Amino acid sequence: MAERTEGVREPSITALLAERIEAGDFPGAVYLVAERGLVRFSDALGDAVREPLRHAATFETIFDLASLTKPLVTGMLLALLFERGLVDPDSPVAEYLPEFGGADKREVTVRHLLTHTSGLPAWRPLYVLCRGDVESVPREIASQPLEQPPGARVVYSDLGFITLGLLAQRVTLTRLDELARREIFAPLGLKRTFFNPEKSLQTGVAACESGGNAYEREMCEAGGDAAGGGHWRERTIWGEVHDGNAYFLGGAAGHAGLFSDARETFRLASQFLSPATKLLRPETCALFCTNLTEGLNEARSFAWQLAATPESTAGPRLPPDAFGHLGFTGTSCWVDPDAERVLILLTNRTHARPLPFVNINGVRRRFHTLAVEALEGHGTV
């Protein structure tokens, strides 16, 4: 079936997002709702940038996808390496990264990292701890004490996915950004999806935090980490990755750094659906909707969260085996594998507002509910 890349405005979704823009949750939003390869509904509202200049959001606006990098790039790359026999999800991480050979890390497997059950902390300011030495990042992560035994509990961890990105680089002897371009972006013909946007594209990119690294600086101060000079960007973060660890790692990391627009994010997300994928074997796609953390506090699949997770942002209208992910900057993507639906909401909630940022999970749940209701009322083509 031919891919249709732009749909019609859905009045109830557009009204919801316009209301939340007016309330100050985020300056702008772009959404896309697709079913069986066809974009049914889409719209762009508000502003992509308010400071230092003003630019309206359009359907072509490129967003810092933040943690959507985890499944869309790192999860995809690990699935490809798994298919090729280059990585075994049940092997110890130490087989690929000897830094993980210490006594408390020997039991940590690749699967543990993919399902956030490694026991690694959620976050640490590597740009502070490594004192500017990027080469020491694997050793620094491996030196962090585990917060629980591997496999005991789901604790969402940026450090785990940074490690997966380093693992993919070590196995392939290729930089992560080049590996993603070669294995994902180029085969799909993506032109507006990349790490480290070129400066010439800045006006087409949604801006992030206006106060530079104020949010992470507060986290460092609260956690007792040195907040010395030289680590913090004071300018509006616009056209460069928002996440401080990804910025320290050169803009491309396993947990963050991906930029894309709604249309190409949809093409990436479609690769996790067996009828649509051009990158994976169809049977591999079963990994993305299979609960690999049965009996634990969250339902996690291969790099994704499942809608079966209590309090997930999927909302009540997506089935338990739907899978999705969020990005800190205000992005999200959920996929219903049976109905072959992809629901994408891109906002810039970290831009042009003082701390604290608004928790928009309620908006995400309502968006998914309205999207499913609209699709079921709209019928199929």
Secondary structure, 3 states (H helix, E strand, C coil): CCCECCCECCHHHHHHHHHHHHHCCCCEEEEEEEECCEEEEEEEEEEEECCCCCEECCCCCEEEEECCHHHHHHHHHHHHHHHCCCCCCCCEHHHCCHHHHCCCCCCCEHHHHHCCCCCCCCCCCHHHHCCCCHHHHHHHHHCCCCCCCCCCCCCCCHHHHHHHHHHHHHHHCCCHHHHHHHHHHCCCCCCCCEECCCHHHHHHECCCCCCCCHHHHHHHHHHCCCCCCCCCCCCCCCCCCCCHHHHHCCCCCCCCCEEECHHHHHHHHHCCCCCCCCCCCHHHHHHHHCCCCCCCCCCECCCCEECCCCCCCCCCCCCCCCEEEEECCCEEEEEECCCCEEEEEEECCCCCCCCCCCCCHHHHHHHHHHHHHHHHHHCCC
